[in-house]
C-alpha cells in the first residue's frame, strides 16, 4: 500500500510541475506536440495492435461482455480515428489567454476576465483505449497536465499509447510528465488519486455507473461527471407528427448503449392515438421492448406495463418506456422529477411552448425538434470531449476545451490607487 501511495504521489508531484510549464506554452507549441503524438501513433501502429491483442486475449479469458470487447478493440480504422482526433483538436481555437468583458470602471481601471487552465486533471476511465489519446489531447491543448488511469482490461493498450504520447511530447520539447498514464492495475491507485487534492484540481470519471458512484463518493477533489443518461423526447400536440416520429425513432434506435439515447417517450394525450399507432409498431418491428402507462397499453397491444422504477431507469438497451401526458406542464414535471439532467427534447411547432421547454427543463442540454443523439462534443463543434457533465458547477453539458479552463479576473491600470 505504501508503495502505491508513493508511486501515485510521485505522479502528482511531476504533474503539478509540468502544469506550470504547460500553462505558459504557446498554442503553436501545443499543436506541434499534438502533431508529433499523431506521428508517433502512426509509427508505432504495429506495436499498438500487438499490445491490444494481449488485452483482447485476456478479455476473452475473463469472459468480458461482447460490448466491452468491442470497445476494447483497436483496429486500423480506430487508430486512424485517434490520429484524426489529435489533428482536429490541434485545429481548434486555443481558449487559454482569451480576455473577455474588458470594461472601464469609474476609477479608470479596466476590469476583465481571462481564461486559464485548471491545472492538473485526473481522468479515470474504462475499456476504450482511444480515450487515452483523446483525453491527453484535450488536456494538452487546454494547458492542463493530466494523470490518466484506464481500466485494467486495457492496460497493455494504454501503456502502448502512453509511449507514443511521451515520444510526441519529447519531440516537441515539452515535459513527458505533462501526460502520465498510471501503469499499475492495483485498484488502490484510484483511491490514492482521489485523495491527492494537493496535486490534482479536477477528477473526470468516464465509465459505468459503479465507477462514477465510487469516484463521487470517495473523491476529495471536484468531480466533473454524469451518473445517468435518462433522456426524454416529448411529442407536443402541436408537433409536426412526421417530424416527431423520425426524431423519436432516431433518438432511441440510432445507438442503444449511449448516454444520450432516449429512454422515455412522452406523448401529449391529444395526439397519442395517431402517434403511437404507427410509432409503436415501428419500434416493435425494430426489436424494441415497450413498457408503458395504462393509457399507452390501451393503444399499443404489445406494450408491457411500466413500473415506477422504469421512469427512472437508463436502459442502455432496446427497451423504451412510454407515458401519455396531458400536455406541456405534465411533460416538464415528469422530466424534472425522473430525469437525470442530461438531454431532453420537445417536438413542437409552437414557438411559445418551445421557449417554455427550453427555459423550464433543468437539464444540461435542452433541444427543440432534434434527436437527443446530437448531445455530444463533436456534434456541438467542441471537437473531442472529455465527458458530459450534468452538474451545474464548474462545467455543464459536453466538456471540451473551454470546460477544461476557468476564468480569473484581470485588472489593467496605469498607476491607479484607490482613494
MIVEX-888867 format. One record per residue (C-alpha): residue number from 1; residue in one letter; x, y, z. Coordinates in Angstrom, 3 decimals, m for minus. Layout:
+-----+-----+----------+----------+----------+
!   n ! res !     east !    north !       up !
+-----+-----+----------+----------+----------+
! NUM !   A !        X !        Y !        Z !
...
+-----+-----+----------+----------+----------+
//
This chain:
+-----+-----+----------+----------+----------+
!   n ! res !     east !    north !       up !
+-----+-----+----------+----------+----------+
!   1 !   X !    0.000 !    0.000 !    0.000 !
!   2 !   X !    2.822 !    2.373 !    0.862 !
!   3 !   X !    4.459 !    1.603 !   m2.475 !
!   4 !   X !    1.258 !    2.512 !   m4.362 !
!   5 !   X !    0.876 !    5.719 !   m2.349 !
!   6 !   X !    4.439 !    6.793 !   m3.102 !
!   7 !   X !    4.012 !    5.950 !   m6.789 !
!   8 !   X !    0.812 !    7.971 !   m7.212 !
!   9 !   X !    2.154 !   10.851 !   m5.131 !
!  10 !   X !    5.175 !   10.929 !   m7.441 !
!  11 !   X !    2.881 !   11.197 !  m10.452 !
!  12 !   X !    1.074 !   14.076 !   m8.791 !
!  13 !   X !    4.255 !   15.946 !   m7.938 !
!  14 !   X !    5.538 !   15.673 !  m11.510 !
!  15 !   X !    2.147 !   16.624 !  m12.958 !
!  16 !   X !    1.982 !   19.804 !  m10.870 !
!  17 !   X !    5.432 !   20.870 !  m12.082 !
!  18 !   X !    4.508 !   20.067 !  m15.688 !
!  19 !   X !    1.254 !   22.015 !  m15.416 !
!  20 !   X !    3.194 !   25.215 !  m14.805 !
!  21 !   X !    5.191 !   24.647 !  m17.986 !
!  22 !   X !    2.042 !   23.925 !  m19.992 !
!  23 !   X !    0.219 !   26.950 !  m18.624 !
!  24 !   X !    2.730 !   29.254 !  m20.314 !
!  25 !   X !    3.131 !   27.205 !  m23.519 !
!  26 !   X !    2.102 !   28.960 !  m26.721 !
!  27 !   X !   m0.583 !   27.461 !  m28.958 !
!  28 !   X !    1.934 !   26.606 !  m31.655 !
!  29 !   X !    3.993 !   24.501 !  m29.272 !
!  30 !   X !    0.936 !   22.606 !  m28.008 !
!  31 !   X !   m0.216 !   21.991 !  m31.577 !
!  32 !   X !    3.250 !   20.757 !  m32.505 !
!  33 !   X !    3.097 !   18.264 !  m29.638 !
!  34 !   X !   m0.291 !   17.005 !  m30.851 !
!  35 !   X !    1.094 !   16.574 !  m34.340 !
!  36 !   X !    4.152 !   14.712 !  m33.074 !
!  37 !   X !    1.958 !   12.399 !  m30.963 !
!  38 !   X !   m0.124 !   11.563 !  m34.042 !
!  39 !   X !    3.047 !   10.761 !  m35.975 !
!  40 !   X !    4.258 !    8.547 !  m33.131 !
!  41 !   X !    0.963 !    6.647 !  m33.179 !
!  42 !   X !    1.365 !    6.060 !  m36.921 !
!  43 !   X !    4.977 !    4.992 !  m36.401 !
!  44 !   X !    4.030 !    2.560 !  m33.645 !
!  45 !   X !    0.872 !    1.198 !  m35.261 !
!  46 !   X !    2.033 !   m2.440 !  m35.241 !
!  47 !   X !    3.083 !   m2.199 !  m31.617 !
!  48 !   X !   m0.312 !   m0.780 !  m30.679 !
!  49 !   X !   m2.131 !   m3.617 !  m32.423 !
!  50 !   X !    0.175 !   m6.206 !  m30.861 !
!  51 !   X !   m0.326 !   m4.861 !  m27.321 !
!  52 !   X !   m4.070 !   m4.553 !  m27.915 !
!  53 !   X !   m4.218 !   m8.252 !  m28.847 !
!  54 !   X !   m2.855 !   m9.052 !  m25.373 !
!  55 !   X !   m5.789 !   m7.177 !  m23.835 !
!  56 !   X !   m8.270 !   m8.898 !  m26.160 !
!  57 !   X !   m6.870 !  m12.333 !  m25.282 !
!  58 !   X !   m7.134 !  m11.536 !  m21.570 !
!  59 !   X !  m10.662 !  m10.220 !  m22.120 !
!  60 !   X !  m11.688 !  m13.485 !  m23.764 !
!  61 !   X !  m10.197 !  m15.470 !  m20.912 !
!  62 !   X !  m12.051 !  m13.297 !  m18.391 !
!  63 !   X !  m15.272 !  m13.639 !  m20.440 !
!  64 !   X !  m15.839 !   m9.914 !  m20.890 !
!  65 !   X !  m19.182 !   m8.999 !  m22.427 !
!  66 !   X !  m19.216 !   m8.589 !  m26.203 !
!  67 !   X !  m19.977 !   m4.858 !  m25.914 !
!  68 !   X !  m16.901 !   m4.355 !  m23.704 !
!  69 !   X !  m14.773 !   m6.397 !  m26.075 !
!  70 !   X !  m15.908 !   m4.237 !  m28.971 !
!  71 !   X !  m14.978 !   m1.025 !  m27.124 !
!  72 !   X !  m11.643 !   m2.552 !  m26.146 !
!  73 !   X !  m10.527 !   m3.495 !  m29.642 !
!  74 !   X !   m8.149 !   m1.335 !  m31.649 !
!  75 !   X !   m8.295 !   m1.613 !  m35.434 !
!  76 !   X !   m6.544 !    0.252 !  m38.233 !
!  77 !   X !   m9.591 !    2.492 !  m38.630 !
!  78 !   X !   m9.758 !    3.233 !  m34.899 !
!  79 !   X !   m6.068 !    4.081 !  m34.819 !
!  80 !   X !   m6.642 !    6.400 !  m37.774 !
!  81 !   X !   m9.554 !    7.946 !  m35.867 !
!  82 !   X !   m7.237 !    8.623 !  m32.912 !
!  83 !   X !   m4.813 !   10.391 !  m35.202 !
!  84 !   X !   m7.602 !   12.379 !  m36.850 !
!  85 !   X !   m8.883 !   13.355 !  m33.399 !
!  86 !   X !   m5.483 !   14.772 !  m32.495 !
!  87 !   X !   m5.453 !   16.807 !  m35.707 !
!  88 !   X !   m8.999 !   18.042 !  m35.077 !
!  89 !   X !   m8.104 !   19.243 !  m31.580 !
!  90 !   X !   m4.959 !   20.955 !  m32.872 !
!  91 !   X !   m7.170 !   22.854 !  m35.334 !
!  92 !   X !   m9.473 !   24.156 !  m32.603 !
!  93 !   X !   m9.090 !   27.677 !  m31.250 !
!  94 !   X !   m6.979 !   27.739 !  m28.105 !
!  95 !   X !   m9.096 !   29.204 !  m25.289 !
!  96 !   X !   m6.161 !   29.858 !  m22.939 !
!  97 !   X !   m5.352 !   33.530 !  m22.502 !
!  98 !   X !   m8.601 !   34.740 !  m24.073 !
!  99 !   X !   m9.709 !   38.034 !  m22.455 !
! 100 !   X !  m13.391 !   38.924 !  m22.306 !
! 101 !   X !  m15.704 !   41.582 !  m20.870 !
! 102 !   X !  m12.937 !   44.173 !  m20.517 !
! 103 !   X !  m14.585 !   47.402 !  m19.353 !
! 104 !   X !  m13.520 !   50.714 !  m17.843 !
! 105 !   X !  m14.655 !   51.388 !  m14.305 !
! 106 !   X !  m15.356 !   54.921 !  m12.951 !
! 107 !   X !  m11.993 !   54.774 !  m11.166 !
! 108 !   X !  m10.219 !   54.483 !  m14.525 !
! 109 !   X !   m9.094 !   50.863 !  m14.153 !
! 110 !   X !  m10.082 !   48.257 !  m16.715 !
! 111 !   X !  m11.595 !   45.030 !  m15.390 !
! 112 !   X !  m11.980 !   41.862 !  m17.466 !
! 113 !   X !  m11.711 !   38.104 !  m17.300 !
! 114 !   X !   m9.017 !   35.806 !  m18.672 !
! 115 !   X !   m9.450 !   32.126 !  m19.478 !
! 116 !   X !   m6.806 !   29.943 !  m17.814 !
! 117 !   X !   m6.107 !   26.192 !  m17.411 !
! 118 !   X !   m7.484 !   24.303 !  m14.421 !
! 119 !   X !   m4.047 !   22.858 !  m13.635 !
! 120 !   X !   m3.878 !   19.063 !  m13.177 !
! 121 !   X !   m6.744 !   16.822 !  m14.255 !
! 122 !   X !   m7.138 !   13.216 !  m13.140 !
! 123 !   X !   m9.163 !   11.062 !  m15.552 !
! 124 !   X !  m10.430 !    7.610 !  m14.570 !
! 125 !   X !  m11.980 !    5.581 !  m17.359 !
! 126 !   X !  m12.839 !    2.092 !  m18.590 !
! 127 !   X !  m12.405 !   m0.044 !  m21.698 !
! 128 !   X !  m11.830 !    2.315 !  m24.626 !
! 129 !   X !   m8.086 !    2.782 !  m25.279 !
! 130 !   X !   m8.828 !    5.710 !  m27.600 !
! 131 !   X !   m9.846 !    7.719 !  m24.517 !
! 132 !   X !   m6.157 !    7.791 !  m23.583 !
! 133 !   X !   m5.300 !    9.737 !  m26.724 !
! 134 !   X !   m8.459 !   11.901 !  m26.702 !
! 135 !   X !   m8.118 !   12.875 !  m23.050 !
! 136 !   X !   m4.408 !   13.608 !  m23.374 !
! 137 !   X !   m5.027 !   15.812 !  m26.413 !
! 138 !   X !   m7.827 !   17.836 !  m24.812 !
! 139 !   X !   m5.858 !   18.381 !  m21.623 !
! 140 !   X !   m2.714 !   19.311 !  m23.538 !
! 141 !   X !   m4.473 !   21.828 !  m25.818 !
! 142 !   X !   m6.235 !   23.447 !  m22.843 !
! 143 !   X !   m2.912 !   23.804 !  m20.998 !
! 144 !   X !   m3.561 !   21.159 !  m18.334 !
! 145 !   X !   m1.302 !   18.349 !  m17.186 !
! 146 !   X !   m3.162 !   15.079 !  m16.700 !
! 147 !   X !   m2.943 !   11.763 !  m14.903 !
! 148 !   X !   m4.798 !    9.029 !  m16.780 !
! 149 !   X !   m5.969 !    5.849 !  m15.090 !
! 150 !   X !   m7.550 !    3.452 !  m17.591 !
! 151 !   X !   m9.204 !    0.153 !  m16.785 !
! 152 !   X !   m7.119 !   m2.940 !  m16.101 !
! 153 !   X !   m8.724 !   m4.627 !  m19.124 !
! 154 !   X !   m6.891 !   m2.149 !  m21.425 !
! 155 !   X !   m3.580 !   m1.888 !  m19.576 !
! 156 !   X !   m1.329 !   m3.079 !  m22.439 !
! 157 !   X !   m3.064 !   m0.838 !  m24.985 !
! 158 !   X !   m2.922 !    2.196 !  m22.708 !
! 159 !   X !    0.754 !    1.685 !  m21.962 !
! 160 !   X !    1.498 !    1.467 !  m25.688 !
! 161 !   X !   m0.415 !    4.685 !  m26.394 !
! 162 !   X !    1.389 !    6.334 !  m23.460 !
! 163 !   X !    4.722 !    5.548 !  m25.152 !
! 164 !   X !    3.529 !    7.402 !  m28.276 !
! 165 !   X !    2.388 !   10.377 !  m26.203 !
! 166 !   X !    5.735 !   10.603 !  m24.427 !
! 167 !   X !    7.602 !   10.432 !  m27.732 !
! 168 !   X !    5.499 !   13.252 !  m29.161 !
! 169 !   X !    5.905 !   15.462 !  m26.104 !
! 170 !   X !    9.662 !   14.957 !  m26.052 !
! 171 !   X !    9.981 !   15.765 !  m29.749 !
! 172 !   X !    8.043 !   18.994 !  m29.199 !
! 173 !   X !   10.214 !   19.968 !  m26.242 !
! 174 !   X !    7.540 !   19.620 !  m23.570 !
! 175 !   X !    7.948 !   17.584 !  m20.350 !
! 176 !   X !    6.863 !   13.956 !  m20.740 !
! 177 !   X !    5.133 !   14.335 !  m17.385 !
! 178 !   X !    2.516 !   16.609 !  m18.984 !
! 179 !   X !    0.611 !   13.371 !  m19.651 !
! 180 !   X !    1.102 !   10.418 !  m17.310 !
! 181 !   X !   m0.638 !    7.063 !  m17.534 !
! 182 !   X !   m0.975 !    5.101 !  m14.289 !
! 183 !   X !    0.805 !    1.855 !  m15.079 !
! 184 !   X !   m0.419 !   m0.246 !  m12.164 !
! 185 !   X !   m3.729 !   m2.125 !  m12.232 !
! 186 !   X !   m3.965 !   m2.058 !   m8.431 !
! 187 !   X !   m7.336 !   m0.533 !   m7.519 !
! 188 !   X !   m5.677 !    1.196 !   m4.555 !
! 189 !   X !   m4.140 !    3.629 !   m7.054 !
! 190 !   X !   m7.598 !    5.029 !   m7.791 !
! 191 !   X !   m8.196 !    5.716 !   m4.106 !
! 192 !   X !   m4.864 !    7.488 !   m3.804 !
! 193 !   X !   m5.585 !    9.609 !   m6.872 !
! 194 !   X !   m8.987 !   10.642 !   m5.464 !
! 195 !   X !   m7.378 !   11.832 !   m2.222 !
! 196 !   X !   m4.498 !   13.750 !   m3.815 !
! 197 !   X !   m6.057 !   17.211 !   m3.635 !
! 198 !   X !   m2.690 !   18.901 !   m3.098 !
! 199 !   X !   m1.725 !   17.973 !   m6.660 !
! 200 !   X !   m4.941 !   17.321 !   m8.625 !
! 201 !   X !   m7.503 !   20.053 !   m9.313 !
! 202 !   X !  m10.299 !   18.120 !  m11.034 !
! 203 !   X !  m11.317 !   14.460 !  m11.429 !
! 204 !   X !  m13.199 !   13.246 !  m14.507 !
! 205 !   X !  m14.664 !    9.705 !  m14.393 !
! 206 !   X !  m15.722 !    8.028 !  m17.645 !
! 207 !   X !  m17.353 !    4.632 !  m17.441 !
! 208 !   X !  m20.169 !    2.680 !  m15.859 !
! 209 !   X !  m22.428 !    3.770 !  m13.045 !
! 210 !   X !  m20.435 !    1.807 !  m10.467 !
! 211 !   X !  m17.216 !    3.643 !  m11.312 !
! 212 !   X !  m18.842 !    7.068 !  m11.257 !
! 213 !   X !  m20.616 !    6.371 !   m7.957 !
! 214 !   X !  m17.337 !    5.294 !   m6.371 !
! 215 !   X !  m15.478 !    8.348 !   m7.620 !
! 216 !   X !  m18.251 !   10.699 !   m6.469 !
! 217 !   X !  m18.354 !    9.050 !   m3.050 !
! 218 !   X !  m14.627 !    8.901 !   m2.351 !
! 219 !   X !  m13.143 !   11.921 !   m4.090 !
! 220 !   X !  m11.804 !   14.850 !   m2.079 !
! 221 !   X !  m11.453 !   16.706 !   m5.374 !
! 222 !   X !  m14.031 !   18.464 !   m7.563 !
! 223 !   X !  m15.602 !   15.893 !   m9.943 !
! 224 !   X !  m16.934 !   16.574 !  m13.456 !
! 225 !   X !  m19.408 !   13.781 !  m14.141 !
! 226 !   X !  m22.786 !   12.495 !  m15.167 !
! 227 !   X !  m24.262 !    9.495 !  m13.404 !
! 228 !   X !  m27.170 !    8.540 !  m15.685 !
! 229 !   X !  m28.472 !    9.436 !  m19.121 !
! 230 !   X !  m32.234 !    9.247 !  m18.682 !
! 231 !   X !  m33.147 !   11.263 !  m21.764 !
! 232 !   X !  m36.673 !   12.179 !  m22.904 !
! 233 !   X !  m38.442 !   13.131 !  m26.102 !
! 234 !   X !  m41.773 !   14.921 !  m25.608 !
! 235 !   X !  m44.134 !   14.985 !  m28.593 !
! 236 !   X !  m46.374 !   18.014 !  m28.152 !
! 237 !   X !  m49.910 !   18.143 !  m29.597 !
! 238 !   X !  m48.707 !   20.963 !  m31.859 !
! 239 !   X !  m45.869 !   18.906 !  m33.319 !
! 240 !   X !  m45.349 !   18.011 !  m36.942 !
! 241 !   X !  m46.123 !   14.321 !  m36.406 !
! 242 !   X !  m43.999 !   13.103 !  m39.310 !
! 243 !   X !  m41.061 !   15.010 !  m37.915 !
! 244 !   X !  m41.842 !   13.779 !  m34.399 !
! 245 !   X !  m41.869 !   10.115 !  m35.435 !
! 246 !   X !  m38.455 !   10.370 !  m37.105 !
! 247 !   X !  m36.896 !   12.237 !  m34.183 !
! 248 !   X !  m38.202 !    9.787 !  m31.576 !
! 249 !   X !  m37.198 !    6.724 !  m33.604 !
! 250 !   X !  m33.688 !    8.074 !  m34.180 !
! 251 !   X !  m33.270 !    9.121 !  m30.549 !
! 252 !   X !  m33.907 !    5.542 !  m29.437 !
! 253 !   X !  m32.562 !    3.288 !  m32.173 !
! 254 !   X !  m29.578 !    5.078 !  m33.733 !
! 255 !   X !  m27.480 !    3.564 !  m30.903 !
! 256 !   X !  m28.789 !    1.872 !  m27.785 !
! 257 !   X !  m25.770 !    1.956 !  m25.482 !
! 258 !   X !  m25.024 !    5.695 !  m25.316 !
! 259 !   X !  m25.808 !    8.184 !  m22.575 !
! 260 !   X !  m27.724 !   10.465 !  m24.974 !
! 261 !   X !  m30.134 !    7.773 !  m26.181 !
! 262 !   X !  m33.819 !    8.388 !  m25.422 !
! 263 !   X !  m35.062 !    6.163 !  m22.593 !
! 264 !   X !  m38.564 !    7.631 !  m22.105 !
! 265 !   X !  m41.017 !    8.897 !  m24.730 !
! 266 !   X !  m43.675 !   11.352 !  m23.559 !
! 267 !   X !  m46.675 !   11.936 !  m25.829 !
! 268 !   X !  m49.374 !   14.589 !  m25.465 !
! 269 !   X !  m52.788 !   12.992 !  m24.935 !
! 270 !   X !  m54.438 !   14.772 !  m27.873 !
! 271 !   X !  m52.125 !   13.152 !  m30.446 !
! 272 !   X !  m51.253 !    9.904 !  m28.634 !
! 273 !   X !  m53.512 !    7.643 !  m30.671 !
! 274 !   X !  m52.184 !    8.918 !  m34.001 !
! 275 !   X !  m48.536 !    8.941 !  m32.878 !
! 276 !   X !  m48.429 !    5.573 !  m31.146 !
! 277 !   X !  m50.441 !    3.701 !  m33.760 !
! 278 !   X !  m47.559 !    3.983 !  m36.214 !
! 279 !   X !  m44.559 !    4.659 !  m33.973 !
! 280 !   X !  m45.332 !    1.870 !  m31.513 !
! 281 !   X !  m45.471 !   m0.684 !  m34.332 !
! 282 !   X !  m42.266 !    0.700 !  m35.797 !
! 283 !   X !  m40.402 !    0.287 !  m32.502 !
! 284 !   X !  m41.720 !   m3.265 !  m32.029 !
! 285 !   X !  m40.755 !   m4.270 !  m35.555 !
! 286 !   X !  m37.265 !   m2.934 !  m34.834 !
! 287 !   X !  m36.960 !   m5.189 !  m31.786 !
! 288 !   X !  m37.538 !   m2.550 !  m29.105 !
! 289 !   X !  m39.367 !   m3.725 !  m25.975 !
! 290 !   X !  m42.038 !   m1.212 !  m24.941 !
! 291 !   X !  m43.142 !   m0.532 !  m21.359 !
! 292 !   X !  m45.935 !    1.971 !  m20.922 !
! 293 !   X !  m48.545 !    3.571 !  m18.722 !
! 294 !   X !  m52.135 !    2.273 !  m18.728 !
! 295 !   X !  m53.228 !    4.682 !  m21.492 !
! 296 !   X !  m50.280 !    3.622 !  m23.646 !
! 297 !   X !  m51.093 !   m0.082 !  m23.185 !
! 298 !   X !  m54.673 !    0.576 !  m24.311 !
! 299 !   X !  m53.315 !    1.952 !  m27.600 !
! 300 !   X !  m50.369 !   m0.423 !  m28.146 !
! 301 !   X !  m51.326 !   m4.050 !  m27.545 !
! 302 !   X !  m47.753 !   m5.387 !  m27.416 !
! 303 !   X !  m46.655 !   m2.845 !  m24.785 !
! 304 !   X !  m45.845 !   m4.162 !  m21.329 !
! 305 !   X !  m46.573 !   m2.378 !  m18.061 !
! 306 !   X !  m44.118 !    0.305 !  m16.906 !
! 307 !   X !  m43.291 !    0.374 !  m13.225 !
! 308 !   X !  m42.317 !    3.403 !  m11.168 !
! 309 !   X !  m38.726 !    2.212 !  m11.480 !
! 310 !   X !  m38.893 !    2.277 !  m15.291 !
! 311 !   X !  m39.376 !    6.046 !  m15.387 !
! 312 !   X !  m36.020 !    6.458 !  m13.581 !
! 313 !   X !  m34.058 !    3.774 !  m15.472 !
! 314 !   X !  m31.289 !    4.187 !  m18.022 !
! 315 !   X !  m31.702 !    1.004 !  m20.058 !
! 316 !   X !  m28.769 !    1.318 !  m22.485 !
! 317 !   X !  m30.654 !   m1.399 !  m24.376 !
! 318 !   X !  m33.561 !   m1.809 !  m26.845 !
! 319 !   X !  m36.120 !   m1.042 !  m24.141 !
! 320 !   X !  m38.297 !    2.096 !  m24.102 !
! 321 !   X !  m40.764 !    3.434 !  m21.556 !
! 322 !   X !  m43.719 !    5.454 !  m22.887 !
! 323 !   X !  m46.034 !    7.755 !  m20.981 !
! 324 !   X !  m49.039 !    9.709 !  m22.225 !
! 325 !   X !  m49.245 !   13.121 !  m20.545 !
! 326 !   X !  m51.899 !   15.824 !  m20.526 !
! 327 !   X !  m49.590 !   18.386 !  m22.108 !
! 328 !   X !  m46.518 !   20.564 !  m21.697 !
! 329 !   X !  m46.845 !   21.152 !  m17.941 !
! 330 !   X !  m47.067 !   17.426 !  m17.203 !
! 331 !   X !  m44.148 !   16.688 !  m19.523 !
! 332 !   X !  m41.899 !   19.241 !  m17.831 !
! 333 !   X !  m42.900 !   17.971 !  m14.401 !
! 334 !   X !  m42.151 !   14.367 !  m15.385 !
! 335 !   X !  m38.746 !   15.242 !  m16.847 !
! 336 !   X !  m37.632 !   17.331 !  m13.897 !
! 337 !   X !  m38.790 !   14.625 !  m11.455 !
! 338 !   X !  m37.484 !   11.463 !  m13.151 !
! 339 !   X !  m34.779 !   12.750 !  m15.480 !
! 340 !   X !  m31.036 !   12.807 !  m14.903 !
! 341 !   X !  m30.436 !   16.378 !  m16.152 !
! 342 !   X !  m28.674 !   15.057 !  m19.254 !
! 343 !   X !  m30.608 !   15.731 !  m22.504 !
! 344 !   X !  m34.294 !   16.314 !  m23.254 !
! 345 !   X !  m36.159 !   17.279 !  m26.427 !
! 346 !   X !  m39.536 !   18.777 !  m27.283 !
! 347 !   X !  m41.047 !   18.277 !  m30.732 !
! 348 !   X !  m43.435 !   21.146 !  m31.442 !
! 349 !   X !  m44.243 !   23.836 !  m33.974 !
! 350 !   X !  m45.393 !   26.191 !  m31.210 !
! 351 !   X !  m42.667 !   28.782 !  m30.568 !
! 352 !   X !  m44.017 !   29.804 !  m27.150 !
! 353 !   X !  m44.122 !   26.209 !  m25.907 !
! 354 !   X !  m40.638 !   25.569 !  m27.235 !
! 355 !   X !  m39.338 !   28.604 !  m25.339 !
! 356 !   X !  m41.003 !   27.419 !  m22.137 !
! 357 !   X !  m39.482 !   23.957 !  m22.513 !
! 358 !   X !  m36.013 !   25.433 !  m23.062 !
! 359 !   X !  m36.350 !   27.656 !  m20.023 !
! 360 !   X !  m38.022 !   25.277 !  m17.556 !
! 361 !   X !  m36.438 !   21.868 !  m18.212 !
! 362 !   X !  m33.448 !   21.663 !  m15.859 !
! 363 !   X !  m31.013 !   19.647 !  m17.977 !
! 364 !   X !  m27.523 !   20.220 !  m19.340 !
! 365 !   X !  m28.810 !   20.008 !  m22.947 !
! 366 !   X !  m32.362 !   21.001 !  m23.900 !
! 367 !   X !  m33.455 !   20.713 !  m27.530 !
! 368 !   X !  m36.269 !   21.666 !  m29.868 !
! 369 !   X !  m37.133 !   19.448 !  m32.840 !
! 370 !   X !  m33.878 !   17.461 !  m32.757 !
! 371 !   X !  m32.791 !   13.995 !  m31.671 !
! 372 !   X !  m31.142 !   13.640 !  m28.258 !
! 373 !   X !  m28.336 !   11.780 !  m30.047 !
! 374 !   X !  m26.846 !   15.149 !  m31.032 !
! 375 !   X !  m25.746 !   15.768 !  m27.422 !
! 376 !   X !  m22.005 !   15.257 !  m27.677 !
! 377 !   X !  m18.907 !   17.367 !  m28.079 !
! 378 !   X !  m18.282 !   16.570 !  m31.736 !
! 379 !   X !  m21.820 !   17.479 !  m32.812 !
! 380 !   X !  m21.629 !   20.680 !  m30.741 !
! 381 !   X !  m18.444 !   21.731 !  m32.506 !
! 382 !   X !  m16.198 !   21.169 !  m29.490 !
! 383 !   X !  m14.030 !   18.525 !  m31.143 !
! 384 !   X !  m13.496 !   15.543 !  m28.869 !
! 385 !   X !  m15.000 !   15.759 !  m25.400 !
! 386 !   X !  m13.622 !   14.746 !  m22.043 !
! 387 !   X !  m17.121 !   13.739 !  m20.919 !
! 388 !   X !  m20.568 !   15.145 !  m20.237 !
! 389 !   X !  m21.383 !   16.956 !  m17.029 !
! 390 !   X !  m24.854 !   17.070 !  m15.513 !
! 391 !   X !  m23.597 !   19.149 !  m12.600 !
! 392 !   X !  m24.060 !   22.905 !  m12.596 !
! 393 !   X !  m20.519 !   23.783 !  m11.465 !
! 394 !   X !  m17.973 !   24.109 !  m12.935 !
! 395 !   X !  m18.926 !   22.803 !  m16.375 !
! 396 !   X !  m22.293 !   21.655 !  m17.744 !
! 397 !   X !  m23.048 !   19.529 !  m20.809 !
! 398 !   X !  m20.321 !   18.180 !  m23.134 !
! 399 !   X !  m16.940 !   19.218 !  m21.738 !
! 400 !   X !  m14.456 !   20.311 !  m24.383 !
! 401 !   X !  m11.541 !   22.726 !  m24.282 !
! 402 !   X !  m13.460 !   25.596 !  m22.690 !
! 403 !   X !  m14.815 !   23.283 !  m19.979 !
! 404 !   X !  m11.237 !   22.402 !  m19.053 !
! 405 !   X !  m10.426 !   26.029 !  m18.308 !
! 406 !   X !  m11.557 !   28.562 !  m15.748 !
! 407 !   X !  m11.846 !   32.346 !  m15.605 !
! 408 !   X !   m9.902 !   34.740 !  m13.449 !
! 409 !   X !  m10.363 !   38.475 !  m13.112 !
! 410 !   X !   m7.698 !   40.732 !  m14.530 !
! 411 !   X !   m7.270 !   44.443 !  m13.802 !
! 412 !   X !   m5.367 !   46.912 !  m16.000 !
! 413 !   X !   m4.258 !   50.217 !  m14.553 !
! 414 !   X !   m1.679 !   52.940 !  m15.062 !
! 415 !   X !   m0.587 !   53.924 !  m11.578 !
! 416 !   X !   m4.168 !   53.934 !  m10.279 !
! 417 !   X !   m4.633 !   53.979 !   m6.494 !
! 418 !   X !   m7.835 !   53.641 !   m4.526 !
! 419 !   X !   m8.956 !   56.760 !   m2.622 !
+-----+-----+----------+----------+----------+
//
